[in-house]
Every structure is written in structure tokens, then in C-alpha cells.
């Protein structure tokens, strides 16, 4: 199962470390990652994959939202298929 994770907010030490550590704890592998800083605002998009095709993404989404809240960031995770449908022209 693939998912897309987006991270947005004011740049600070430890964003990449904390987000990727949580991904590893949930058994996700990072397939692609892009990050940049624009005028002190951090943005990162990750495409991740879980070996279990039936993994219940809903069971961990709250953990990423909580991490974002604790760091003052907006962290969102959604199924790749949903992300693709939302951004298909």
C-alpha cells in the first residue's frame, strides 16, 4: 500500500528526523522524498509504501497529525490513489 505524506510549516531542527522515525516505527519504506525551504517555511512530500497491502492507514493518521501539532506543522497522510485522484487533471 502506498501513501503520500506532506509536511508544511516554519523550519526548525528535527523535522525530517522525527517524521521519518515515525514512518519507520509504523513499518513504512520511503520511495521518494522532496523537501525545500522557502523564506524559512519548510515543505516536504514523501511517497511511502507499507508491505501490507491491507494496512489500515486510518489507524496511524492521527499519530502524524499529533506529531504535526506538537511541532507546529501541518502533516497530512493519505492513500496514494486518493491523492492521485484529487490531483488528476
N, CA, C and O atoms as a CHARMM CRD file, in Angstrom:
* protein
*
  356
    1    1 UNK  N      0.83200  -1.16400   0.00000 PROA 1      0.00000
    2    1 UNK  CA     0.00000   0.00000   0.00000 PROA 1      0.00000
    3    1 UNK  C      0.88700   1.24100   0.00000 PROA 1      0.00000
    4    1 UNK  O      1.81800   1.35600   0.79800 PROA 1      0.00000
    5    2 UNK  N      0.58400   2.16400  -0.90600 PROA 2      0.00000
    6    2 UNK  CA     1.35600   3.40200  -0.98100 PROA 2      0.00000
    7    2 UNK  C      0.55000   4.56500  -0.41700 PROA 2      0.00000
    8    2 UNK  O     -0.67900   4.58600  -0.48000 PROA 2      0.00000
    9    3 UNK  N      1.28200   5.53400   0.13700 PROA 3      0.00000
   10    3 UNK  CA     0.65700   6.72900   0.68900 PROA 3      0.00000
   11    3 UNK  C      1.53200   7.93900   0.37800 PROA 3      0.00000
   12    3 UNK  O      2.71700   7.80600   0.07000 PROA 3      0.00000
   13    4 UNK  N      0.92700   9.11400   0.46600 PROA 4      0.00000
   14    4 UNK  CA     1.63800  10.37400   0.27800 PROA 4      0.00000
   15    4 UNK  C      1.56200  11.14300   1.59000 PROA 4      0.00000
   16    4 UNK  O      0.49200  11.29300   2.18100 PROA 4      0.00000
   17    5 UNK  N      2.71400  11.62500   2.03000 PROA 5      0.00000
   18    5 UNK  CA     2.80000  12.40100   3.26800 PROA 5      0.00000
   19    5 UNK  C      3.27700  13.80200   2.89900 PROA 5      0.00000
   20    5 UNK  O      4.27200  13.96100   2.19100 PROA 5      0.00000
   21    6 UNK  N      2.56900  14.80800   3.37800 PROA 6      0.00000
   22    6 UNK  CA     3.00700  16.19300   3.16300 PROA 6      0.00000
   23    6 UNK  C      3.25800  16.84300   4.51400 PROA 6      0.00000
   24    6 UNK  O      2.53000  16.61700   5.48000 PROA 6      0.00000
   25    7 UNK  N      4.31000  17.65900   4.55800 PROA 7      0.00000
   26    7 UNK  CA     4.71200  18.34800   5.78700 PROA 7      0.00000
   27    7 UNK  C      4.93900  19.81500   5.43700 PROA 7      0.00000
   28    7 UNK  O      5.73200  20.11800   4.54700 PROA 7      0.00000
   29    8 UNK  N      4.26300  20.71700   6.11600 PROA 8      0.00000
   30    8 UNK  CA     4.39200  22.15100   5.85800 PROA 8      0.00000
   31    8 UNK  C      4.48400  22.90500   7.16900 PROA 8      0.00000
   32    8 UNK  O      3.80000  22.56900   8.13500 PROA 8      0.00000
   33    9 UNK  N      5.32800  23.92200   7.20200 PROA 9      0.00000
   34    9 UNK  CA     5.39100  24.75900   8.39200 PROA 9      0.00000
   35    9 UNK  C      6.70400  25.49800   8.51000 PROA 9      0.00000
   36    9 UNK  O      7.57000  25.40700   7.64000 PROA 9      0.00000
   37   10 UNK  N      6.83500  26.22000   9.58400 PROA 10     0.00000
   38   10 UNK  CA     8.04300  27.00100   9.86800 PROA 10     0.00000
   39   10 UNK  C      9.21400  26.03800  10.07200 PROA 10     0.00000
   40   10 UNK  O      9.09300  25.05400  10.80200 PROA 10     0.00000
   41   11 UNK  N     10.33800  26.32300   9.43200 PROA 11     0.00000
   42   11 UNK  CA    11.50700  25.45600   9.53900 PROA 11     0.00000
   43   11 UNK  C     12.01200  25.41200  10.97800 PROA 11     0.00000
   44   11 UNK  O     11.99500  26.41000  11.69800 PROA 11     0.00000
   45   12 UNK  N     12.46600  24.21200  11.37300 PROA 12     0.00000
   46   12 UNK  CA    13.03500  24.00800  12.70400 PROA 12     0.00000
   47   12 UNK  C     13.89500  22.75100  12.68200 PROA 12     0.00000
   48   12 UNK  O     13.77500  21.92700  11.77500 PROA 12     0.00000
   49   13 UNK  N     14.73200  22.61100  13.64300 PROA 13     0.00000
   50   13 UNK  CA    15.60100  21.44300  13.75800 PROA 13     0.00000
   51   13 UNK  C     14.76800  20.19500  14.03000 PROA 13     0.00000
   52   13 UNK  O     13.86800  20.22200  14.87000 PROA 13     0.00000
   53   14 UNK  N     15.06300  19.09800  13.32500 PROA 14     0.00000
   54   14 UNK  CA    14.48600  17.79600  13.63500 PROA 14     0.00000
   55   14 UNK  C     13.26000  17.38100  12.86300 PROA 14     0.00000
   56   14 UNK  O     12.72300  16.30500  13.12400 PROA 14     0.00000
   57   15 UNK  N     12.78900  18.18100  11.92100 PROA 15     0.00000
   58   15 UNK  CA    11.56600  17.80800  11.19500 PROA 15     0.00000
   59   15 UNK  C     11.75400  16.49400  10.45100 PROA 15     0.00000
   60   15 UNK  O     10.97600  15.55800  10.64100 PROA 15     0.00000
   61   16 UNK  N     12.76900  16.41600   9.61300 PROA 16     0.00000
   62   16 UNK  CA    12.99100  15.20300   8.80800 PROA 16     0.00000
   63   16 UNK  C     13.19300  14.00200   9.72000 PROA 16     0.00000
   64   16 UNK  O     12.62800  12.93500   9.48300 PROA 16     0.00000
   65   17 UNK  N     13.99100  14.17400  10.75300 PROA 17     0.00000
   66   17 UNK  CA    14.27300  13.08600  11.67700 PROA 17     0.00000
   67   17 UNK  C     13.01600  12.55400  12.34200 PROA 17     0.00000
   68   17 UNK  O     12.79700  11.34300  12.37700 PROA 17     0.00000
   69   18 UNK  N     12.20100  13.43400  12.86300 PROA 18     0.00000
   70   18 UNK  CA    11.01500  12.98600  13.60900 PROA 18     0.00000
   71   18 UNK  C      9.96100  12.37000  12.69600 PROA 18     0.00000
   72   18 UNK  O      9.32800  11.38100  13.06700 PROA 18     0.00000
   73   19 UNK  N      9.76500  12.93500  11.51300 PROA 19     0.00000
   74   19 UNK  CA     8.77300  12.38600  10.59000 PROA 19     0.00000
   75   19 UNK  C      9.22300  11.01700  10.08500 PROA 19     0.00000
   76   19 UNK  O      8.43100  10.07500  10.06800 PROA 19     0.00000
   77   20 UNK  N     10.48600  10.89700   9.67400 PROA 20     0.00000
   78   20 UNK  CA    10.95700   9.62300   9.12900 PROA 20     0.00000
   79   20 UNK  C     11.07200   8.54600  10.21100 PROA 20     0.00000
   80   20 UNK  O     10.89000   7.36300   9.92100 PROA 20     0.00000
   81   21 UNK  N     11.36800   8.93300  11.43600 PROA 21     0.00000
   82   21 UNK  CA    11.39600   7.97000  12.53600 PROA 21     0.00000
   83   21 UNK  C     10.00300   7.38700  12.76100 PROA 21     0.00000
   84   21 UNK  O      9.85900   6.17800  12.94600 PROA 21     0.00000
   85   22 UNK  N      8.98300   8.23300  12.74600 PROA 22     0.00000
   86   22 UNK  CA     7.61600   7.75400  12.92100 PROA 22     0.00000
   87   22 UNK  C      7.20800   6.83900  11.76600 PROA 22     0.00000
   88   22 UNK  O      6.53700   5.82900  11.97500 PROA 22     0.00000
   89   23 UNK  N      7.61300   7.19300  10.56200 PROA 23     0.00000
   90   23 UNK  CA     7.32100   6.33100   9.41300 PROA 23     0.00000
   91   23 UNK  C      7.94300   4.94800   9.60400 PROA 23     0.00000
   92   23 UNK  O      7.28800   3.93300   9.36700 PROA 23     0.00000
   93   24 UNK  N      9.19200   4.91000  10.02700 PROA 24     0.00000
   94   24 UNK  CA     9.87800   3.62800  10.24700 PROA 24     0.00000
   95   24 UNK  C      9.18800   2.82600  11.35500 PROA 24     0.00000
   96   24 UNK  O      9.04300   1.60900  11.24000 PROA 24     0.00000
   97   25 UNK  N      8.76800   3.49700  12.41400 PROA 25     0.00000
   98   25 UNK  CA     8.08100   2.81400  13.51200 PROA 25     0.00000
   99   25 UNK  C      6.78500   2.16200  13.05300 PROA 25     0.00000
  100   25 UNK  O      6.37600   1.13900  13.60200 PROA 25     0.00000
  101   26 UNK  N      6.13600   2.74800  12.04800 PROA 26     0.00000
  102   26 UNK  CA     4.89500   2.19000  11.51500 PROA 26     0.00000
  103   26 UNK  C      5.14600   1.22500  10.35900 PROA 26     0.00000
  104   26 UNK  O      4.19500   0.71700   9.76400 PROA 26     0.00000
  105   27 UNK  N      6.40500   0.96700  10.03300 PROA 27     0.00000
  106   27 UNK  CA     6.73100  -0.01600   9.00300 PROA 27     0.00000
  107   27 UNK  C      6.68800   0.49300   7.57600 PROA 27     0.00000
  108   27 UNK  O      6.55400  -0.30100   6.64400 PROA 27     0.00000
  109   28 UNK  N      6.79800   1.81400   7.38300 PROA 28     0.00000
  110   28 UNK  CA     6.79200   2.38200   6.03700 PROA 28     0.00000
  111   28 UNK  C      8.20400   2.49800   5.48000 PROA 28     0.00000
  112   28 UNK  O      9.15400   2.77900   6.21100 PROA 28     0.00000
  113   29 UNK  N      8.32300   2.27800   4.18400 PROA 29     0.00000
  114   29 UNK  CA     9.56100   2.48500   3.45100 PROA 29     0.00000
  115   29 UNK  C      9.38400   3.73700   2.60200 PROA 29     0.00000
  116   29 UNK  O      8.33900   3.91500   1.97600 PROA 29     0.00000
  117   30 UNK  N     10.38400   4.60200   2.57300 PROA 30     0.00000
  118   30 UNK  CA    10.30900   5.82100   1.77200 PROA 30     0.00000
  119   30 UNK  C     10.73700   5.49200   0.34600 PROA 30     0.00000
  120   30 UNK  O     11.85100   5.02300   0.11300 PROA 30     0.00000
  121   31 UNK  N      9.82900   5.74600  -0.61700 PROA 31     0.00000
  122   31 UNK  CA    10.11700   5.50500  -2.02600 PROA 31     0.00000
  123   31 UNK  C     10.64800   6.75700  -2.71100 PROA 31     0.00000
  124   31 UNK  O     11.49300   6.67600  -3.60200 PROA 31     0.00000
  125   32 UNK  N     10.15100   7.90400  -2.29200 PROA 32     0.00000
  126   32 UNK  CA    10.57100   9.16800  -2.89800 PROA 32     0.00000
  127   32 UNK  C     10.38400  10.26500  -1.86000 PROA 32     0.00000
  128   32 UNK  O      9.45700  10.22700  -1.05000 PROA 32     0.00000
  129   33 UNK  N     11.27700  11.23700  -1.90200 PROA 33     0.00000
  130   33 UNK  CA    11.19800  12.34000  -0.93800 PROA 33     0.00000
  131   33 UNK  C     11.69400  13.62400  -1.60200 PROA 33     0.00000
  132   33 UNK  O     12.68500  13.62500  -2.33300 PROA 33     0.00000
  133   34 UNK  N     10.98800  14.70300  -1.33000 PROA 34     0.00000
  134   34 UNK  CA    11.38500  16.01200  -1.82700 PROA 34     0.00000
  135   34 UNK  C     11.14800  17.00100  -0.70000 PROA 34     0.00000
  136   34 UNK  O     10.08600  17.00600  -0.07700 PROA 34     0.00000
  137   35 UNK  N     12.14200  17.83500  -0.44200 PROA 35     0.00000
  138   35 UNK  CA    11.96500  18.84500   0.59400 PROA 35     0.00000
  139   35 UNK  C     12.69200  20.10300   0.18700 PROA 35     0.00000
  140   35 UNK  O     13.71300  20.06400  -0.49900 PROA 35     0.00000
  141   36 UNK  N     12.14300  21.22100   0.62700 PROA 36     0.00000
  142   36 UNK  CA    12.74900  22.50600   0.33900 PROA 36     0.00000
  143   36 UNK  C     12.35600  23.49800   1.42700 PROA 36     0.00000
  144   36 UNK  O     11.40400  23.28500   2.17900 PROA 36     0.00000
  145   37 UNK  N     13.10200  24.56700   1.48500 PROA 37     0.00000
  146   37 UNK  CA    12.78900  25.66100   2.40500 PROA 37     0.00000
  147   37 UNK  C     12.64600  26.91800   1.56400 PROA 37     0.00000
  148   37 UNK  O     13.53400  27.26600   0.78500 PROA 37     0.00000
  149   38 UNK  N     11.51400  27.59500   1.73100 PROA 38     0.00000
  150   38 UNK  CA    11.24100  28.82600   1.00700 PROA 38     0.00000
  151   38 UNK  C     10.92400  29.89900   2.04300 PROA 38     0.00000
  152   38 UNK  O      9.92900  29.80400   2.76100 PROA 38     0.00000
  153   39 UNK  N     11.76700  30.90900   2.11300 PROA 39     0.00000
  154   39 UNK  CA    11.57200  32.00500   3.06900 PROA 39     0.00000
  155   39 UNK  C     11.28000  31.49900   4.47400 PROA 39     0.00000
  156   39 UNK  O     10.32800  31.95000   5.11200 PROA 39     0.00000
  157   40 UNK  N     12.07500  30.58400   4.95000 PROA 40     0.00000
  158   40 UNK  CA    12.01800  29.97400   6.27900 PROA 40     0.00000
  159   40 UNK  C     10.81400  29.04000   6.48600 PROA 40     0.00000
  160   40 UNK  O     10.56100  28.60500   7.61000 PROA 40     0.00000
  161   41 UNK  N     10.08200  28.73500   5.43000 PROA 41     0.00000
  162   41 UNK  CA     8.99600  27.75500   5.51200 PROA 41     0.00000
  163   41 UNK  C      9.44000  26.44000   4.90800 PROA 41     0.00000
  164   41 UNK  O      9.91100  26.38500   3.77200 PROA 41     0.00000
  165   42 UNK  N      9.28200  25.38600   5.68200 PROA 42     0.00000
  166   42 UNK  CA     9.71600  24.05000   5.29700 PROA 42     0.00000
  167   42 UNK  C      8.56900  23.33300   4.58800 PROA 42     0.00000
  168   42 UNK  O      7.42400  23.38800   5.03700 PROA 42     0.00000
  169   43 UNK  N      8.88100  22.66000   3.47900 PROA 43     0.00000
  170   43 UNK  CA     7.89600  21.81900   2.79700 PROA 43     0.00000
  171   43 UNK  C      8.55400  20.49200   2.45100 PROA 43     0.00000
  172   43 UNK  O      9.70300  20.45300   2.01000 PROA 43     0.00000
  173   44 UNK  N      7.82200  19.41500   2.65400 PROA 44     0.00000
  174   44 UNK  CA     8.34300  18.09600   2.31000 PROA 44     0.00000
  175   44 UNK  C      7.17900  17.22500   1.84900 PROA 44     0.00000
  176   44 UNK  O      6.09500  17.23600   2.43300 PROA 44     0.00000
  177   45 UNK  N      7.44000  16.47600   0.78900 PROA 45     0.00000
  178   45 UNK  CA     6.46600  15.49700   0.28900 PROA 45     0.00000
  179   45 UNK  C      7.18600  14.16300   0.21900 PROA 45     0.00000
  180   45 UNK  O      8.29300  14.07500  -0.31300 PROA 45     0.00000
  181   46 UNK  N      6.56600  13.13400   0.75300 PROA 46     0.00000
  182   46 UNK  CA     7.13600  11.79100   0.71100 PROA 46     0.00000
  183   46 UNK  C      6.12400  10.83300   0.09600 PROA 46     0.00000
  184   46 UNK  O      4.92600  10.92000   0.37000 PROA 46     0.00000
  185   47 UNK  N      6.60800   9.93100  -0.72500 PROA 47     0.00000
  186   47 UNK  CA     5.80500   8.80800  -1.18100 PROA 47     0.00000
  187   47 UNK  C      6.35300   7.61500  -0.41700 PROA 47     0.00000
  188   47 UNK  O      7.54100   7.30400  -0.49600 PROA 47     0.00000
  189   48 UNK  N      5.47600   6.95100   0.32400 PROA 48     0.00000
  190   48 UNK  CA     5.89300   5.85400   1.18100 PROA 48     0.00000
  191   48 UNK  C      5.09300   4.59600   0.83300 PROA 48     0.00000
  192   48 UNK  O      4.03200   4.65500   0.21200 PROA 48     0.00000
  193   49 UNK  N      5.64100   3.46800   1.25700 PROA 49     0.00000
  194   49 UNK  CA     4.97700   2.20000   0.96400 PROA 49     0.00000
  195   49 UNK  C      5.01700   1.31200   2.19700 PROA 49     0.00000
  196   49 UNK  O      6.02000   1.24600   2.90800 PROA 49     0.00000
  197   50 UNK  N      3.91100   0.63700   2.43200 PROA 50     0.00000
  198   50 UNK  CA     3.83200  -0.34400   3.51100 PROA 50     0.00000
  199   50 UNK  C      3.72400  -1.71100   2.85300 PROA 50     0.00000
  200   50 UNK  O      2.97000  -1.87600   1.89400 PROA 50     0.00000
  201   51 UNK  N      4.46500  -2.69000   3.35100 PROA 51     0.00000
  202   51 UNK  CA     4.48600  -4.02700   2.75400 PROA 51     0.00000
  203   51 UNK  C      3.11600  -4.69600   2.78400 PROA 51     0.00000
  204   51 UNK  O      2.80500  -5.51400   1.91800 PROA 51     0.00000
  205   52 UNK  N      2.30100  -4.35200   3.77200 PROA 52     0.00000
  206   52 UNK  CA     0.96600  -4.93500   3.89800 PROA 52     0.00000
  207   52 UNK  C     -0.01300  -4.13400   3.03200 PROA 52     0.00000
  208   52 UNK  O     -0.35200  -2.99800   3.36500 PROA 52     0.00000
  209   53 UNK  N     -0.46100  -4.72400   1.93000 PROA 53     0.00000
  210   53 UNK  CA    -1.38800  -4.04100   1.02600 PROA 53     0.00000
  211   53 UNK  C     -2.70500  -3.67600   1.70900 PROA 53     0.00000
  212   53 UNK  O     -3.40500  -2.76800   1.26100 PROA 53     0.00000
  213   54 UNK  N     -3.04200  -4.37400   2.78400 PROA 54     0.00000
  214   54 UNK  CA    -4.29400  -4.12000   3.50100 PROA 54     0.00000
  215   54 UNK  C     -4.08500  -3.29900   4.76800 PROA 54     0.00000
  216   54 UNK  O     -4.97000  -3.23200   5.62100 PROA 54     0.00000
  217   55 UNK  N     -2.91400  -2.67300   4.89200 PROA 55     0.00000
  218   55 UNK  CA    -2.61700  -1.87100   6.07100 PROA 55     0.00000
  219   55 UNK  C     -3.67800  -0.78400   6.23200 PROA 55     0.00000
  220   55 UNK  O     -4.01500  -0.09800   5.26700 PROA 55     0.00000
  221   56 UNK  N     -4.20000  -0.62600   7.43700 PROA 56     0.00000
  222   56 UNK  CA    -5.23400   0.37600   7.72100 PROA 56     0.00000
  223   56 UNK  C     -4.57900   1.72100   8.01100 PROA 56     0.00000
  224   56 UNK  O     -4.22300   2.02400   9.15000 PROA 56     0.00000
  225   57 UNK  N     -4.43100   2.50900   6.97200 PROA 57     0.00000
  226   57 UNK  CA    -3.79400   3.81800   7.09600 PROA 57     0.00000
  227   57 UNK  C     -4.49000   4.67700   8.15000 PROA 57     0.00000
  228   57 UNK  O     -3.84700   5.45800   8.85100 PROA 57     0.00000
  229   58 UNK  N     -5.79000   4.52700   8.25000 PROA 58     0.00000
  230   58 UNK  CA    -6.57100   5.31200   9.21300 PROA 58     0.00000
  231   58 UNK  C     -6.10100   5.07500  10.64600 PROA 58     0.00000
  232   58 UNK  O     -6.30000   5.92300  11.51600 PROA 58     0.00000
  233   59 UNK  N     -5.48200   3.92800  10.88900 PROA 59     0.00000
  234   59 UNK  CA    -5.04000   3.60400  12.24500 PROA 59     0.00000
  235   59 UNK  C     -3.82400   4.41700  12.69300 PROA 59     0.00000
  236   59 UNK  O     -3.52900   4.47600  13.88600 PROA 59     0.00000
  237   60 UNK  N     -3.11600   5.04500  11.75000 PROA 60     0.00000
  238   60 UNK  CA    -1.91200   5.80300  12.11400 PROA 60     0.00000
  239   60 UNK  C     -1.97800   7.28100  11.74400 PROA 60     0.00000
  240   60 UNK  O     -1.12400   8.05800  12.17100 PROA 60     0.00000
  241   61 UNK  N     -2.96600   7.67900  10.96600 PROA 61     0.00000
  242   61 UNK  CA    -3.06100   9.08200  10.53000 PROA 61     0.00000
  243   61 UNK  C     -3.03600  10.03100  11.72100 PROA 61     0.00000
  244   61 UNK  O     -2.39600  11.08100  11.65900 PROA 61     0.00000
  245   62 UNK  N     -3.71400   9.68100  12.79200 PROA 62     0.00000
  246   62 UNK  CA    -3.75100  10.52800  13.98200 PROA 62     0.00000
  247   62 UNK  C     -2.38400  10.74300  14.60100 PROA 62     0.00000
  248   62 UNK  O     -2.12800  11.80000  15.17700 PROA 62     0.00000
  249   63 UNK  N     -1.49700   9.75600  14.49300 PROA 63     0.00000
  250   63 UNK  CA    -0.13700   9.90700  15.03600 PROA 63     0.00000
  251   63 UNK  C      0.62500  11.00200  14.29800 PROA 63     0.00000
  252   63 UNK  O      1.38400  11.75500  14.90900 PROA 63     0.00000
  253   64 UNK  N      0.42300  11.09100  12.98300 PROA 64     0.00000
  254   64 UNK  CA     1.11300  12.12400  12.19000 PROA 64     0.00000
  255   64 UNK  C      0.50900  13.49800  12.45600 PROA 64     0.00000
  256   64 UNK  O      1.22600  14.49700  12.52100 PROA 64     0.00000
  257   65 UNK  N     -0.80500  13.54400  12.60700 PROA 65     0.00000
  258   65 UNK  CA    -1.44600  14.81100  12.95200 PROA 65     0.00000
  259   65 UNK  C     -0.97600  15.28900  14.32300 PROA 65     0.00000
  260   65 UNK  O     -0.73200  16.48000  14.51200 PROA 65     0.00000
  261   66 UNK  N     -0.84600  14.37000  15.27900 PROA 66     0.00000
  262   66 UNK  CA    -0.38100  14.72300  16.62800 PROA 66     0.00000
  263   66 UNK  C      1.06600  15.20600  16.59600 PROA 66     0.00000
  264   66 UNK  O      1.41400  16.17300  17.27400 PROA 66     0.00000
  265   67 UNK  N      1.91100  14.53400  15.80900 PROA 67     0.00000
  266   67 UNK  CA     3.30100  14.98100  15.67900 PROA 67     0.00000
  267   67 UNK  C      3.34000  16.38600  15.10000 PROA 67     0.00000
  268   67 UNK  O      4.07500  17.24700  15.58400 PROA 67     0.00000
  269   68 UNK  N      2.54100  16.61200  14.05700 PROA 68     0.00000
  270   68 UNK  CA     2.47900  17.94200  13.45500 PROA 68     0.00000
  271   68 UNK  C      2.04900  18.99300  14.45900 PROA 68     0.00000
  272   68 UNK  O      2.64300  20.06800  14.53800 PROA 68     0.00000
  273   69 UNK  N      1.02800  18.68500  15.21800 PROA 69     0.00000
  274   69 UNK  CA     0.53800  19.64100  16.21100 PROA 69     0.00000
  275   69 UNK  C      1.61100  19.95400  17.24500 PROA 69     0.00000
  276   69 UNK  O      1.78200  21.10900  17.63700 PROA 69     0.00000
  277   70 UNK  N      2.33800  18.92200  17.69200 PROA 70     0.00000
  278   70 UNK  CA     3.36600  19.13400  18.71500 PROA 70     0.00000
  279   70 UNK  C      4.53400  19.97300  18.19900 PROA 70     0.00000
  280   70 UNK  O      5.24500  20.60600  18.97900 PROA 70     0.00000
  281   71 UNK  N      4.72600  19.97100  16.86100 PROA 71     0.00000
  282   71 UNK  CA     5.83600  20.71500  16.26700 PROA 71     0.00000
  283   71 UNK  C      5.38300  22.00200  15.57400 PROA 71     0.00000
  284   71 UNK  O      6.20500  22.73300  15.02300 PROA 71     0.00000
  285   72 UNK  N      4.09500  22.27500  15.60200 PROA 72     0.00000
  286   72 UNK  CA     3.57500  23.46500  14.92200 PROA 72     0.00000
  287   72 UNK  C      3.59700  23.32200  13.41100 PROA 72     0.00000
  288   72 UNK  O      3.78700  24.30400  12.69400 PROA 72     0.00000
  289   73 UNK  N      3.40300  22.08600  12.91700 PROA 73     0.00000
  290   73 UNK  CA     3.43300  21.78900  11.48700 PROA 73     0.00000
  291   73 UNK  C      2.09400  21.22000  11.04100 PROA 73     0.00000
  292   73 UNK  O      1.29500  20.75300  11.85300 PROA 73     0.00000
  293   74 UNK  N      1.86900  21.26900   9.74600 PROA 74     0.00000
  294   74 UNK  CA     0.71600  20.59300   9.15600 PROA 74     0.00000
  295   74 UNK  C      1.25400  19.33000   8.48300 PROA 74     0.00000
  296   74 UNK  O      1.92500  19.41200   7.45500 PROA 74     0.00000
  297   75 UNK  N      0.96100  18.16300   9.06100 PROA 75     0.00000
  298   75 UNK  CA     1.39900  16.89000   8.49900 PROA 75     0.00000
  299   75 UNK  C      0.15100  16.12100   8.10600 PROA 75     0.00000
  300   75 UNK  O     -0.73100  15.87100   8.92800 PROA 75     0.00000
  301   76 UNK  N      0.09200  15.74900   6.82900 PROA 76     0.00000
  302   76 UNK  CA    -1.05800  15.00300   6.31700 PROA 76     0.00000
  303   76 UNK  C     -0.58100  13.73600   5.62700 PROA 76     0.00000
  304   76 UNK  O      0.45700  13.72300   4.96600 PROA 76     0.00000
  305   77 UNK  N     -1.35900  12.67000   5.79300 PROA 77     0.00000
  306   77 UNK  CA    -1.04600  11.39400   5.15600 PROA 77     0.00000
  307   77 UNK  C     -2.31500  10.88600   4.49300 PROA 77     0.00000
  308   77 UNK  O     -3.37700  10.85700   5.11400 PROA 77     0.00000
  309   78 UNK  N     -2.20400  10.48400   3.22100 PROA 78     0.00000
  310   78 UNK  CA    -3.35900   9.92900   2.52900 PROA 78     0.00000
  311   78 UNK  C     -2.93500   8.85300   1.54200 PROA 78     0.00000
  312   78 UNK  O     -1.80000   8.83700   1.06500 PROA 78     0.00000
  313   79 UNK  N     -3.86300   7.95700   1.24600 PROA 79     0.00000
  314   79 UNK  CA    -3.58900   6.91400   0.26700 PROA 79     0.00000
  315   79 UNK  C     -3.15000   7.54500  -1.04800 PROA 79     0.00000
  316   79 UNK  O     -3.68700   8.57400  -1.45900 PROA 79     0.00000
  317   80 UNK  N     -2.17500   6.92800  -1.70500 PROA 80     0.00000
  318   80 UNK  CA    -1.68400   7.45500  -2.97200 PROA 80     0.00000
  319   80 UNK  C     -2.80200   7.53300  -4.00800 PROA 80     0.00000
  320   80 UNK  O     -2.86700   8.50000  -4.76800 PROA 80     0.00000
  321   81 UNK  N     -3.67800   6.53800  -4.05200 PROA 81     0.00000
  322   81 UNK  CA    -4.76700   6.53100  -5.03000 PROA 81     0.00000
  323   81 UNK  C     -5.68300   7.73900  -4.83700 PROA 81     0.00000
  324   81 UNK  O     -6.09200   8.36600  -5.81400 PROA 81     0.00000
  325   82 UNK  N     -6.00800   8.06900  -3.58900 PROA 82     0.00000
  326   82 UNK  CA    -6.84400   9.22700  -3.30400 PROA 82     0.00000
  327   82 UNK  C     -6.11200  10.51300  -3.68800 PROA 82     0.00000
  328   82 UNK  O     -6.69200  11.40400  -4.30900 PROA 82     0.00000
  329   83 UNK  N     -4.84200  10.60300  -3.31700 PROA 83     0.00000
  330   83 UNK  CA    -4.03800  11.77600  -3.66200 PROA 83     0.00000
  331   83 UNK  C     -4.00600  11.96600  -5.17900 PROA 83     0.00000
  332   83 UNK  O     -4.17000  13.08300  -5.67100 PROA 83     0.00000
  333   84 UNK  N     -3.79300  10.87500  -5.91800 PROA 84     0.00000
  334   84 UNK  CA    -3.72600  10.94200  -7.38600 PROA 84     0.00000
  335   84 UNK  C     -5.05600  11.38800  -7.98400 PROA 84     0.00000
  336   84 UNK  O     -5.08200  12.20500  -8.90500 PROA 84     0.00000
  337   85 UNK  N     -6.15300  10.85700  -7.46700 PROA 85     0.00000
  338   85 UNK  CA    -7.47700  11.24900  -7.98300 PROA 85     0.00000
  339   85 UNK  C     -7.76200  12.72000  -7.71100 PROA 85     0.00000
  340   85 UNK  O     -8.35500  13.40000  -8.54800 PROA 85     0.00000
  341   86 UNK  N     -7.34800  13.21800  -6.55200 PROA 86     0.00000
  342   86 UNK  CA    -7.59700  14.60400  -6.20900 PROA 86     0.00000
  343   86 UNK  C     -6.79300  15.56700  -7.08400 PROA 86     0.00000
  344   86 UNK  O     -7.19900  16.71000  -7.29100 PROA 86     0.00000
  345   87 UNK  N     -5.65300  15.10000  -7.59600 PROA 87     0.00000
  346   87 UNK  CA    -4.77500  15.98300  -8.35900 PROA 87     0.00000
  347   87 UNK  C     -4.70000  15.62200  -9.83600 PROA 87     0.00000
  348   87 UNK  O     -3.78800  16.05700 -10.53900 PROA 87     0.00000
  349   88 UNK  N     -5.65100  14.83300 -10.30500 PROA 88     0.00000
  350   88 UNK  CA    -5.69600  14.45300 -11.72000 PROA 88     0.00000
  351   88 UNK  C     -6.44200  15.50200 -12.51200 PROA 88     0.00000
  352   88 UNK  O     -7.53700  15.92300 -12.14100 PROA 88     0.00000
  353   89 UNK  N     -5.83200  15.91700 -13.61000 PROA 89     0.00000
  354   89 UNK  CA    -6.47200  16.94600 -14.45800 PROA 89     0.00000
  355   89 UNK  C     -7.27500  16.25500 -15.54500 PROA 89     0.00000
  356   89 UNK  O     -7.89700  16.92300 -16.37100 PROA 89     0.00000
